[in-house]
Amino acid sequence: MNYVDSATGATYPLDKPRWCGDGGAYLNLGDAPGLTRSEIDTSRRSVWRYAKAMLVDAQNAVTLGEGWTPIVSGKLDGVPVTMKLEFMMPTGSFKDRGMTTLITYLKSCGITSVLEDSSGNAGASLAAYSAAAGMKSRILVPETASYPKIAQMAATGADVVTIKGSRQDVADAALRYSTEIFYASHNWQPFFLEGTKTLAYELWEQLGFSIPDNIVFPVGYGSNVCGCERGFAELKRAGEIDRVPRLFGVQAANCAPYFNAYEAGSEELVPTTISTTIAEGIASSKPTRVREVLRAARESGGRIIAVTEEEIVSALGVLAHQGLYVEPTSAAGAAGLRQLLKSGAITSAESTVLVLTGSGLKASEKIGQLLNVGARSE
């Protein structure tokens, strides 16, 4: 197994950690062996129950108990939906699923200091897992990042640096810093996807070793989409499933580069107008794995859609009234599913999983303002 350069096809050995190829292109990993249901380590209630399928040293895993998150039954506009509660991770977001494998791999390679850029959740996750691994971390965030997320990072001992400008300006700054410290970007380093692919395995197992018709995610850079494509492909090659679910990615209309490329029928980004969105976790104007995300949606029979700010706020309230307290970024996925149900692209006769990615506890002040809620006095 090697790194594979996405631009040239050149390969690089895994014993020397990289985040990009010699020409600056992002890297992929070759096909992994996958596993069968008999190879699941049922003694572990975490992503590491699927260690047989993961290309990292499971015996020395840097783990905080991530994964094996609940699935619950809910409804959107009267239609039954299975909710996957990824916000019930150690740091409050799905990012822990990929960070455990990424940090485990980097530690095994002798890396002692890491750099990340993030709108909040990935930075919080990297800060926690690098602390657990005894590694130093520096995390660059937009100056508009929510304070609870900044506090969560800094509390671990991470060096948190705010950068003026957009989310893309933060990513550009990280590239400059990458000459000084290893750039452990979850958007570039493919070992992050070795963790997010376990979402596919987990859904398959939790649904009685079957798969849903549809999975809906909020999408910024697309690591959940890429991870699920990889995981379900492994299960299919192992003979455990005979088809894959339709994968639907939801973007905020104010920042929707994938949606615009999808609508244009392109495999690359197209000119896109970007503005601010309350779904800060998916406010990415220049995502990395464009071809992979678009391919995963198209080849699965899914699609990429975009939702308005008003749709996101409405969905936030609908989820909260079912006891599901998520951040606005997660609510974007629910807004997208409501749109897909209304259009008939997804029907009530199909089985659908909505992936809820981040906890509302990270954005309570903002949520209170958006939903205009609070306590009353007597």
N, C-alpha and C positions, 0 to 999 in steps of 0.2 A: 504494500500500500504506500502511495506517495501523494504529495500535493500535486494538483494538476492546474497549470496556468490556464485561466479561462480564455485568454486571448490567443495563445500560441500552441497550447497543448503540451508545452514543456513540463517535465516532472521534476520534483524536488523531494529529497528524503525527509521523512517526518521527524528524524532525531534532531534536526535543526529547526526550531520554530520560526515561522514566517507569518506575515499578515498579507503579503502581496508577492507577485512574481517579479522577476528582474526588470520587467518593463513597466511595472506599476499596476498591472491588472490584478483583480481579485483571484483568489484560489478556491478550488473545489477539492473534494476528496473522491477517490474512486468508489465504486460500488462496494458496500460492506456486506458481510455474509448474511445478516439478519438472524432470525431465530424462529423456532417453532414453539408452540405453546408448552411443550414438555421441557423446554430449556429456560423457562421463566423461573427466577429464583424467588419463590413465594415467601421466603423468610424475610425479605426486605420490602418494606412498604414505602418505596421511593422509586425514582427513575432507575435506580441501580438494580431493580429486579430484572431489568432488561440488559444487564451488563454483557451478556453473551453477544449482543448485537452491536455493542459500542466499541469504538476503536481507541479506547483509553484503558489505563491501568486501574481496574475496578478495586483491586486489593488495597490501593492507597488513595481511594477517592476522597476528595475534599467535599464533604457533604454536610448539609444542615437539615437533612430530612425532606428535601424538595420532591415534589411529584406526588402521585397517587391522590390527586385532588378530587373532591367530590363531584359527582354528577347529580343534578336534581331535576325534577320535572317542573316545568313552568308553562306559561302561556304568553303569547304575544298576539294581541288582537283576536283572542279566542282560539288560536291555533296552538296545539300542544308542541312544546319545544323542550329539548334536553339542554340544560344549562351546564356547561363545564366550568367549574369555579377555580380558574387558574389564579385568581387574586388571593386564594388561600395558601400562598407559598410563604416560606420564611420571611422574605422581604416584601411581600405584598404584591408581587407581580409574576407573570409567567417567565420573566427573564431568568429566574433561578434555575429553570429547567435546562437552559443552555449554559449558564454560568458554571454550574457544577462540573460539567465535562471540560469546558474551556480552561478553567483554573486548574483542574486535575492534570490536564495535559501539559500546561505551561510549567507547573511545579515539577512534573516528572522530567522536564527538559532543563531544569536548573534556573528558570527565570525567577528573580527575586523582587522586581519592581515592574509595575504595569501602568499603562496609560489608557484611558477610555474617554470618549466624548458621549454625552447623553443628554436627553431632555429631562431625565430624572430617574426612571425606573431601572434602566440598565446600569447607570452609575451607582445606584443604591445596591443593586445586586453585586456588581463587581467589588464595591467597597466591602461588603459583608464577606464574600467568599475569599477575597484576597487576605482579609484580616484572619479568617479561619485558617488560611494556608500559611500565615506568617509572612506574607508578602506586603510590600509597600504599594500604595496606589495613588495616582494623581488623576483627578476626574475633572474634565472641562464641561461646563454647563452654560446654557444661555443665561443672561442676566435676568431674564423673565421667568426662570425656573421657579416652581413653587417652593416656598421656604421649608415646608415639612420634608420634601425630598432632599433638599440641601442639608438639612439637619440630620436626616437619616444617614447620609453619606459621611458627613463630618464626624458624627458620633463614633464611627468605627476607627477614626484616626486617619482617614483619607485626606489627602491634600486636595481640596475642592477649589477650583478656579472658575470665576464667572467671566464669560466672554461677551463683549458687546455685539449686537447684531442678531442675525437670524440663526436658526438651527444649523443651516449650512455653513455659516461663518464659524460656528463652533467646530464642525467637522474639519473645516479647512485649517483651523488653528491646531487641531490634533495632528494633522499631517506634518505641520511644521515642528511640533514637539517630538514627533516620532523618531527624529535623529538622536534624541537624548535618552529615551526610555522606550521599552518594548510596547508597541501599540497593540493592546489586547482588545481591539475593536470587535464587538459582537457582530457588527455588520460586515466585517472583512474576514475574520478568522473562522474557517469552516468548522473547527471543532465545536463551535457554539451550536451548529446545526446537528451535531451528534447528540446533543441534549434535547433540542426542540423536536427531533424526530420521534422521541419517546411519547409525545402526545398521541401520535398515531397508534403506537402499541397499546397505550393505556386506554384509549377509547375502545379499541378492538376488544381488549380483555374485559373492561368494565361493562360493555354492552353484550356480554355473553359470547365472546369470540365471534362477533359479527360486526359489520360496519354500517354507519348511517348512510342515507342517500346524499345528505348535504352537510357540509361544515362551513360555518360563517365566522370570519375573523375581521377585526379592525386591522388595517395594514398601513404601516409606515415604511419600514425597510423590507418587511416581508419574511422574517425568519420563521414564523409559524407556518406560513404557506410552504416555504422551501422545506422545512423540517417534515411536515406532514407528507409532502410529495415523496421525500426520501424514505420515510418510515413505511408508508403504504406500499411503495414499490418493493421494498425488502420483504414485506409480508406476502406480496403476490409472487415474488420469485421463490419464496420458501414453500409455496403451495397452500398457505393458510387462508388466503382470500382469492377470489376470482375476478374481482373488479375493485376499483377505487372510488371513494366518494367524490362528488362534485365539490370543488373548492371555490368559495366565494370570498373575495377580498373587498373590504369596505374602506373607502377613504373619505376624509372631510373635503367637501367641494372647494373649500378655500385653499386647500393644499393637496392637489390630486394628480400628481404626475403619472402614476400608474393608470389611473382611470383615463386620462387623456391619451396615453399611448395605446391602451386597449381599444378605445373608441376609434382611434385612427388606424387600427389594424397594424400597428408598428411593433417591432421587437425591441425598439430603443425608445428613449425618452423623446418627446416632442415639445416644442415651446409651450410653456404653461405659465399662466398668471398665478402668483402665489400671494396669499394674504394670511393674516393671523387666524387661528382657530382655537376654540376651547379644547379641542382634542389634541393637546400639546404633544402627547406621546406618539402621534402619527404625523406630525408636522415636518415631514422630510421632503425637501424639494428635489434632491438629487440622490435617490436611493441607489444602492450598489448593484444588487443582483437582479437587474431589470429583466433580462431574458428569461431567467429561471422562474421568476414570479409570474410573468405573463404566460409562459409556457404551461406552468402548473395549473393556472386557472383555465386556460383554453383547452388543454388536452384532457382535463378531467371532466369537461363539460360545464364548468362553472364560468364565472366572469368577475370583472372588477366593476364596482359601482361607486357612486359618490353621493353623500348626503349633506344637507344643509345644516347650519348651526341650529336652526329652529328644530329640525328633526332630531338632532342629537339631544337637545334639552328635553324634548318631549319623551324620548326613549329613556333618558336618565330617570325621569319621574316614574315612568311605567315600571321600570325595574325596581326602583326603590319601594314602590307600593307592593311589590312581591317579596320584600325583605332582602333584595339584592342590592347592596350599597357599593356601587362601583364608581370609578372616576369617569369623567366625560369621554376619555378615549375609548374605554370599554363600551360605553353607551352608543358610540358610533356604530359598533357592530350590530347592536340591537336595532338601531335606526335603519341600517341597511337591510336587515332581515325583514323588518316591517315593510320596507319598500318592495322587496322581492316577493313577499306574500301578496301585497296589493296588486302587483303586476301579473301575478300568476306564474312567475319564473320558478317559485317554490310553492308547492301546494300542501294542503292539510293532510293529504293522503301519504305524504312522504315523511320519512324520519329525518329530523334536522337537529344538529348540534350547534349551539351558539357558544363560542369561546369567550368568556368574560376574563379579561386579561389583567386588570389592575384594580386595586382596592380604593374605594372612596375615601378611606381614612387619610389618604395622601393629599386629598383636595377638598376637605370638608368646608373650609371657608368659601371657596369658589362655588361648591355645590349649593351651599346655603343661599348664596347670592343668585345663582341661576334659577333655583326652584322657589326662591322667595319664601323660605321657611325659617322658623325659629321658635323659641319658647314663648308662651304667654304668661303674664304675671297675674296673680290674684291678690 
